Amino acid sequence: MILEWIEKKKHGLSLTWDEIHEMIHAYVHQEIADYQMSAFLMAVWFQGMSLDETIALTDAMMHSSKTLDLSGLKGITCDKHSTGGVGDKTSLVLVPLVAACGGIVAKMSGRGLGHTGGTVDKLESIPGYQTTMGTDAFYEQVKKVHAAIIGQSDDFVVADQLLYALRDVTGTIDSIPLIASSILSKKLAAGSEAILLDVKFGEGAFMKTKEEAQQLADCMCAIGAYFHRKVHAIISDMNEPLGLAIGNSLEVIEAIHTLKGEGPKDFQTLCIEEAAILLQMTGLADTLEEGKQKAICSLQDGSAFEKFCEMVMAQGGDVSVIKDPSLFAQARFDTTLCALTSGTIQKMHARSLGILAMELGAGRTKKGESIDPSVGIVFLHKSPEKIKEGEAMAHIYSNQPLTEKWIQDFYAAIEIQ
């Protein structure tokens, strides 16, 4: 049957609900070979999928293994997903921030791959923090703390794990129906009633244009509506890194500062905006403005930071490093790079800078590789700030001396005029 399904999709024909479910079931049970599924994924990449097909694929993946039932929790549960980028540590702030305002946030996150970072990797830079947790323990923590961030377990949405690994090595990552079904199958299976999607566009994101990001957002919102979930999407720019830090422990430290109301303006503004949306979606704020004020108050009165500490402690993390970030593992070298010319910072190329951080050891080129949580980049200036020749521009944290090529590539990634 798989050959027939490949042929149909290759010629732009639609598959039925039953055909898609049968195909996913067969693939999960190893009745379809990887090379055949690869051919199908490539056909989808070229021909696309209708909304009905995408919904069917989402449903088939969502039910390929167990799902979570959060209906026993009092209140509207919520979740958030970002399509990924450089310096995007939003979940580290958003989850405790919303929980401090009365929300119930149950979040499963992923690891970084390539130039994009992963929330799980960032949290694991906190000594002792456990990102692996059984569903019962996850439920109990969400019930008690109202906040949890864990990694996806091996027996959760198995079809997506298999298909994502295949897409990664077959050049079929950037397909809207495949991205939408991958994201929503996990979010729906995780059980939350309200889901916020941060769809990134730009050179540091999968979607390169705002129009593509809007198409993906519309598709995912339509899928959410079919399954009677509250799904809201925002479109945000990933042409430049978010915040000032790139690198795992460095981003956790920046999140800590932000939870104390001391974060970079662009990052803090996005966190407050997203918190306001979730608070309104869950009925904890009547308007976005009320949600923003509640979020700002939680940053200012310390309750968001205390909720983060509570979540870290509940998951086995060493809270002492949260209260004193100097206790995080330190890189051997702290190199200050200064501006080569005076002018205004016009552009900071997110993808190039993400790759440079990955080359330091902050990211991985393939799944399963180890990463170095202590390395990365912390900028002292961003666009559109003015800078003078010889003025410190960034700190580079590494465990090996920087090569001349790395330094040249760094300067090439930042345009000053």
LODO-834674 format. One line per field, with one value per residue (C-alpha): residue number from 0; residue in three letters; x, y, z. Coordinates in nm, 2 decimals. Layout:
num <- [NUM	...] $
residuo <- [ALA	...] $
east <- [X	...] $
north <- [Y	...] $
up <- [Z	...] $
END
This chain:
num <- [0	1	2	3	4	5	6	7	8	9	10	11	12	13	14	15	16	17	18	19	20	21	22	23	24	25	26	27	28	29	30	31	32	33	34	35	36	37	38	39	40	41	42	43	44	45	46	47	48	49	50	51	52	53	54	55	56	57	58	59	60	61	62	63	64	65	66	67	68	69	70	71	72	73	74	75	76	77	78	79	80	81	82	83	84	85	86	87	88	89	90	91	92	93	94	95	96	97	98	99	100	101	102	103	104	105	106	107	108	109	110	111	112	113	114	115	116	117	118	119	120	121	122	123	124	125	126	127	128	129	130	131	132	133	134	135	136	137	138	139	140	141	142	143	144	145	146	147	148	149	150	151	152	153	154	155	156	157	158	159	160	161	162	163	164	165	166	167	168	169	170	171	172	173	174	175	176	177	178	179	180	181	182	183	184	185	186	187	188	189	190	191	192	193	194	195	196	197	198	199	200	201	202	203	204	205	206	207	208	209	210	211	212	213	214	215	216	217	218	219	220	221	222	223	224	225	226	227	228	229	230	231	232	233	234	235	236	237	238	239	240	241	242	243	244	245	246	247	248	249	250	251	252	253	254	255	256	257	258	259	260	261	262	263	264	265	266	267	268	269	270	271	272	273	274	275	276	277	278	279	280	281	282	283	284	285	286	287	288	289	290	291	292	293	294	295	296	297	298	299	300	301	302	303	304	305	306	307	308	309	310	311	312	313	314	315	316	317	318	319	320	321	322	323	324	325	326	327	328	329	330	331	332	333	334	335	336	337	338	339	340	341	342	343	344	345	346	347	348	349	350	351	352	353	354	355	356	357	358	359	360	361	362	363	364	365	366	367	368	369	370	371	372	373	374	375	376	377	378	379	380	381	382	383	384	385	386	387	388	389	390	391	392	393	394	395	396	397	398	399	400	401	402	403	404	405	406	407	408	409	410	411	412	413	414	415	416] $
residuo <- [MET	ILE	LEU	GLU	TRP	ILE	GLU	LYS	LYS	LYS	HIS	GLY	LEU	SER	LEU	THR	TRP	ASP	GLU	ILE	HIS	GLU	MET	ILE	HIS	ALA	TYR	VAL	HIS	GLN	GLU	ILE	ALA	ASP	TYR	GLN	MET	SER	ALA	PHE	LEU	MET	ALA	VAL	TRP	PHE	GLN	GLY	MET	SER	LEU	ASP	GLU	THR	ILE	ALA	LEU	THR	ASP	ALA	MET	MET	HIS	SER	SER	LYS	THR	LEU	ASP	LEU	SER	GLY	LEU	LYS	GLY	ILE	THR	CYS	ASP	LYS	HIS	SER	THR	GLY	GLY	VAL	GLY	ASP	LYS	THR	SER	LEU	VAL	LEU	VAL	PRO	LEU	VAL	ALA	ALA	CYS	GLY	GLY	ILE	VAL	ALA	LYS	MET	SER	GLY	ARG	GLY	LEU	GLY	HIS	THR	GLY	GLY	THR	VAL	ASP	LYS	LEU	GLU	SER	ILE	PRO	GLY	TYR	GLN	THR	THR	MET	GLY	THR	ASP	ALA	PHE	TYR	GLU	GLN	VAL	LYS	LYS	VAL	HIS	ALA	ALA	ILE	ILE	GLY	GLN	SER	ASP	ASP	PHE	VAL	VAL	ALA	ASP	GLN	LEU	LEU	TYR	ALA	LEU	ARG	ASP	VAL	THR	GLY	THR	ILE	ASP	SER	ILE	PRO	LEU	ILE	ALA	SER	SER	ILE	LEU	SER	LYS	LYS	LEU	ALA	ALA	GLY	SER	GLU	ALA	ILE	LEU	LEU	ASP	VAL	LYS	PHE	GLY	GLU	GLY	ALA	PHE	MET	LYS	THR	LYS	GLU	GLU	ALA	GLN	GLN	LEU	ALA	ASP	CYS	MET	CYS	ALA	ILE	GLY	ALA	TYR	PHE	HIS	ARG	LYS	VAL	HIS	ALA	ILE	ILE	SER	ASP	MET	ASN	GLU	PRO	LEU	GLY	LEU	ALA	ILE	GLY	ASN	SER	LEU	GLU	VAL	ILE	GLU	ALA	ILE	HIS	THR	LEU	LYS	GLY	GLU	GLY	PRO	LYS	ASP	PHE	GLN	THR	LEU	CYS	ILE	GLU	GLU	ALA	ALA	ILE	LEU	LEU	GLN	MET	THR	GLY	LEU	ALA	ASP	THR	LEU	GLU	GLU	GLY	LYS	GLN	LYS	ALA	ILE	CYS	SER	LEU	GLN	ASP	GLY	SER	ALA	PHE	GLU	LYS	PHE	CYS	GLU	MET	VAL	MET	ALA	GLN	GLY	GLY	ASP	VAL	SER	VAL	ILE	LYS	ASP	PRO	SER	LEU	PHE	ALA	GLN	ALA	ARG	PHE	ASP	THR	THR	LEU	CYS	ALA	LEU	THR	SER	GLY	THR	ILE	GLN	LYS	MET	HIS	ALA	ARG	SER	LEU	GLY	ILE	LEU	ALA	MET	GLU	LEU	GLY	ALA	GLY	ARG	THR	LYS	LYS	GLY	GLU	SER	ILE	ASP	PRO	SER	VAL	GLY	ILE	VAL	PHE	LEU	HIS	LYS	SER	PRO	GLU	LYS	ILE	LYS	GLU	GLY	GLU	ALA	MET	ALA	HIS	ILE	TYR	SER	ASN	GLN	PRO	LEU	THR	GLU	LYS	TRP	ILE	GLN	ASP	PHE	TYR	ALA	ALA	ILE	GLU	ILE	GLN] $
east <- [0.00	0.28	0.38	0.02	0.02	0.35	0.22	-0.10	0.09	0.36	0.08	-0.08	-0.37	-0.51	-0.50	-0.80	-0.82	-0.80	-0.51	-0.30	-0.38	-0.30	0.03	0.14	0.04	0.24	0.55	0.55	0.52	0.81	0.60	0.72	1.08	1.26	1.34	0.98	0.86	1.14	0.99	0.65	0.79	0.96	0.64	0.46	0.74	0.68	0.30	0.19	-0.11	-0.47	-0.59	-0.79	-0.48	-0.28	-0.54	-0.55	-0.17	-0.18	-0.44	-0.26	0.07	-0.10	-0.25	0.06	0.13	-0.01	-0.15	-0.18	-0.51	-0.49	-0.87	-0.85	-0.66	-0.86	-0.84	-0.75	-0.42	-0.19	0.12	0.34	0.56	0.82	0.92	1.28	1.55	1.88	1.88	1.52	1.49	1.13	0.99	1.23	1.06	0.71	0.63	0.70	0.57	0.23	0.22	0.30	-0.01	-0.23	-0.19	-0.13	0.15	0.24	0.52	0.72	1.02	1.28	1.66	1.85	1.97	2.20	2.20	1.88	1.88	1.67	1.49	1.58	1.95	1.93	1.76	2.00	2.28	2.13	2.30	2.06	1.77	1.57	1.41	1.30	0.99	0.71	0.36	0.23	0.51	0.46	0.09	0.16	0.42	0.18	-0.09	0.13	0.36	0.15	0.46	0.68	0.91	1.03	1.17	0.97	0.99	1.07	0.71	0.53	0.41	0.64	0.54	0.66	0.99	1.05	0.93	1.13	1.45	1.38	1.29	1.61	1.83	1.61	1.58	1.21	1.21	1.07	0.73	0.43	0.20	0.49	0.59	0.23	0.14	0.47	0.41	0.04	0.05	0.28	0.09	-0.25	-0.11	0.03	-0.33	-0.34	-0.66	-0.49	-0.19	0.02	0.24	0.53	0.60	0.94	1.04	1.37	1.71	1.75	1.41	1.27	1.02	1.22	0.95	0.66	0.42	0.54	0.52	0.16	0.07	0.21	0.04	-0.30	-0.26	-0.19	-0.47	-0.71	-0.59	-0.64	-0.99	-1.07	-0.97	-1.16	-0.85	-0.78	-0.49	-0.34	-0.04	0.19	0.45	0.79	1.11	1.42	1.64	1.85	1.92	1.66	1.81	2.18	2.29	2.34	2.45	2.28	2.38	2.43	2.07	1.95	2.14	1.97	1.63	1.71	1.78	1.46	1.26	1.39	1.28	1.64	1.64	1.71	1.42	1.34	1.33	1.14	0.88	0.82	0.78	0.53	0.33	0.31	0.22	-0.06	-0.20	-0.19	-0.35	-0.63	-0.67	-0.71	-0.95	-0.70	-0.72	-1.01	-0.79	-0.43	-0.35	-0.47	-0.26	0.05	0.01	-0.03	0.29	0.48	0.38	0.49	0.84	0.86	0.74	0.96	0.69	0.79	1.15	1.03	0.81	1.11	1.30	1.01	0.99	1.37	1.37	1.07	1.27	1.58	1.78	2.03	1.85	2.17	2.30	1.97	2.01	2.38	2.45	2.82	2.80	2.72	3.00	3.25	3.42	3.80	3.83	3.64	3.74	3.62	3.58	3.57	3.42	3.66	3.49	3.26	2.90	2.55	2.49	2.27	2.23	2.32	2.28	2.10	2.18	2.55	2.58	2.39	2.63	2.93	2.79	2.74	3.10	3.20	3.02	2.68	2.49	2.50	2.52	2.32	2.10	2.28	2.59	2.70	2.70	2.90	2.66	2.92	3.01	2.85	2.82	2.69	2.65	2.71	2.54	2.26	2.11	2.03	2.28	2.57	2.92	3.27	3.58	3.76	3.45	3.37	3.10	3.07	3.21	3.29	3.30	3.49	3.69	3.94	4.12	3.93	4.06	4.13	3.86	3.60	3.68	3.66	3.33	3.20	3.28	3.13	2.80	2.76	2.71	2.82	2.78] $
north <- [0.00	0.24	0.25	0.35	0.63	0.76	0.76	0.94	1.21	1.24	1.33	1.58	1.37	1.36	1.07	0.97	0.99	0.60	0.58	0.83	0.65	0.32	0.45	0.60	0.29	0.07	0.29	0.30	-0.08	-0.11	-0.24	0.05	0.10	0.43	0.47	0.44	0.69	0.92	0.91	0.99	1.28	1.42	1.39	1.59	1.85	1.90	1.86	1.98	1.85	1.97	2.09	1.77	1.56	1.76	1.72	1.35	1.33	1.52	1.29	0.98	1.10	1.22	0.88	0.68	0.63	0.75	1.10	1.30	1.39	1.71	1.75	1.67	1.99	2.29	2.57	2.60	2.44	2.61	2.55	2.74	2.65	2.84	2.73	2.80	3.05	3.19	3.32	3.22	3.14	3.26	2.95	2.98	3.31	3.26	2.94	3.06	3.41	3.28	3.04	3.32	3.50	3.20	3.00	2.63	2.56	2.21	2.22	1.96	2.10	1.98	1.98	2.21	2.10	2.30	2.68	2.68	2.62	2.39	2.46	2.12	2.18	2.51	2.37	2.09	2.34	2.39	2.12	1.84	1.96	1.66	1.70	1.33	1.26	1.00	1.12	1.06	1.27	1.54	1.56	1.58	1.86	2.06	2.01	2.12	2.39	2.49	2.49	2.22	2.20	1.85	1.68	1.45	1.09	0.81	0.67	1.00	1.07	0.81	0.87	1.23	1.13	0.88	1.11	1.41	1.21	1.11	1.46	1.59	1.37	1.39	1.77	1.77	1.98	2.30	2.18	2.36	2.05	1.84	2.12	2.19	1.83	1.77	2.06	2.02	1.64	1.70	2.00	1.82	1.50	1.70	1.78	2.16	2.34	2.67	2.68	2.98	2.94	3.17	3.13	3.28	3.41	3.53	3.40	3.24	3.05	2.77	3.01	3.27	3.52	3.67	3.53	3.17	3.21	3.34	3.04	2.80	2.99	2.98	2.61	2.53	2.75	2.56	2.23	2.35	2.46	2.11	1.95	2.21	2.37	2.73	2.80	3.15	3.23	3.53	3.60	3.72	3.83	3.60	3.79	3.88	3.69	3.74	3.91	3.94	3.59	3.28	2.96	2.74	2.85	3.20	3.21	3.07	3.35	3.61	3.45	3.49	3.86	3.89	3.72	3.99	4.26	4.33	4.16	4.30	4.51	4.31	3.98	4.12	4.28	3.95	3.76	4.01	4.01	3.63	3.61	3.86	3.65	3.33	3.50	3.63	3.28	3.12	3.37	3.52	3.86	4.02	4.22	4.21	4.53	4.37	4.06	4.28	4.46	4.14	4.00	4.32	4.31	3.95	4.05	4.35	4.18	3.88	3.62	3.51	3.45	3.26	3.04	2.96	2.86	2.65	2.47	2.41	2.27	2.04	1.90	1.84	2.15	2.33	2.65	2.80	2.86	3.03	3.27	3.32	3.27	3.30	2.94	2.81	2.62	2.87	2.85	2.87	3.17	3.50	3.69	4.05	4.14	4.51	4.70	4.75	5.07	5.34	5.36	5.22	4.85	4.78	4.41	4.10	3.79	3.54	3.22	3.30	3.39	3.08	2.87	3.04	2.96	2.60	2.59	2.69	2.38	2.54	2.33	2.00	1.91	1.58	1.43	1.27	1.49	1.63	2.01	2.24	2.44	2.70	2.84	3.10	3.47	3.76	4.09	4.43	4.61	4.53	4.71	4.99	5.11	5.33	5.20	5.34	5.18	4.99	4.97	4.63	4.46	4.11	3.86	3.52	3.23	2.93	2.63	2.66	2.97	3.14	3.08	3.37	3.23	3.22	3.58	3.69	3.51	3.69	4.03	3.93	3.85	4.20	4.49	4.84	5.15] $
up <- [0.00	0.07	-0.30	-0.38	-0.12	-0.25	-0.61	-0.51	-0.32	-0.59	-0.84	-0.60	-0.50	-0.15	0.09	0.30	0.68	0.69	0.45	0.66	0.99	0.83	0.70	1.03	1.22	0.98	1.00	1.38	1.38	1.13	0.85	0.62	0.55	0.61	0.24	0.15	0.41	0.30	-0.05	0.09	0.29	-0.02	-0.22	0.06	0.05	-0.32	-0.34	0.01	0.19	0.22	0.56	0.60	0.53	0.78	1.05	0.98	1.00	1.33	1.47	1.36	1.52	1.84	1.90	1.79	2.17	2.50	2.56	2.88	3.05	3.24	3.28	3.65	3.72	3.85	3.60	3.23	3.16	2.90	2.70	2.46	2.17	1.97	1.62	1.72	1.68	1.82	2.17	2.23	2.60	2.63	2.79	3.08	3.17	3.04	3.22	3.58	3.49	3.39	3.68	3.92	3.78	3.86	3.54	3.51	3.26	3.15	2.89	2.71	2.53	2.29	2.24	2.01	1.67	1.44	1.50	1.70	2.08	2.28	2.61	2.75	2.69	2.86	3.17	3.19	3.24	3.59	3.81	3.90	3.69	3.57	3.23	3.22	3.42	3.40	3.31	3.67	3.82	3.56	3.64	4.01	3.97	3.75	4.01	4.30	4.14	3.85	3.63	3.48	3.18	3.08	2.77	2.54	2.67	2.43	2.45	2.38	2.03	1.89	1.53	1.55	1.69	1.41	1.14	1.27	1.27	0.91	0.80	0.96	0.73	0.41	0.36	0.44	0.76	0.61	0.49	0.64	0.68	0.83	1.07	1.17	1.23	1.42	1.66	1.71	1.76	2.06	2.20	2.17	2.32	2.61	2.71	2.77	2.68	2.57	2.34	2.24	1.93	1.86	1.49	1.40	1.06	0.92	0.85	1.19	1.16	0.95	0.79	0.60	0.53	0.73	0.48	0.52	0.90	0.87	0.65	0.92	1.20	1.01	0.95	1.32	1.44	1.21	1.34	1.70	1.62	1.48	1.80	2.01	2.17	2.22	1.99	1.93	1.72	1.71	1.44	1.56	1.40	1.41	1.17	1.48	1.80	2.08	2.38	2.44	2.52	2.30	2.48	2.73	3.08	2.95	2.84	3.17	3.34	3.11	3.19	3.56	3.51	3.32	3.59	3.82	3.58	3.46	3.12	2.77	2.65	2.34	2.53	2.83	2.60	2.42	2.74	2.88	2.56	2.55	2.92	2.86	2.57	2.78	3.08	2.86	2.69	3.03	3.17	3.42	3.25	3.07	2.84	2.70	2.89	3.22	3.14	3.07	3.40	3.59	3.42	3.50	3.86	3.89	3.76	3.99	4.31	4.27	4.25	3.89	4.01	4.31	4.10	3.88	4.19	4.30	3.96	3.95	4.30	4.22	3.93	4.13	4.03	4.25	4.34	4.48	4.12	4.03	4.33	4.25	3.88	3.93	4.05	3.70	3.53	3.38	3.04	3.05	2.82	2.83	2.52	2.46	2.10	2.02	1.72	1.43	1.32	1.45	1.34	1.40	1.43	1.13	1.13	1.34	1.13	1.36	1.16	1.13	1.50	1.59	1.39	1.55	1.90	1.78	1.67	2.03	2.15	2.25	1.98	1.80	1.43	1.49	1.75	2.04	2.03	2.37	2.41	2.64	2.86	2.96	2.62	2.40	2.32	2.53	2.33	2.49	2.21	1.96	1.66	1.62	1.88	1.80	1.88	1.86	1.72	1.99	2.21	2.36	2.15	2.30	2.54	2.39	2.63	2.51	2.63	2.35	2.22	1.94	1.59	1.35	1.12	1.40	1.48	1.12	1.08	1.39	1.26	0.92	1.10	1.24	1.00	1.12	0.91] $
END
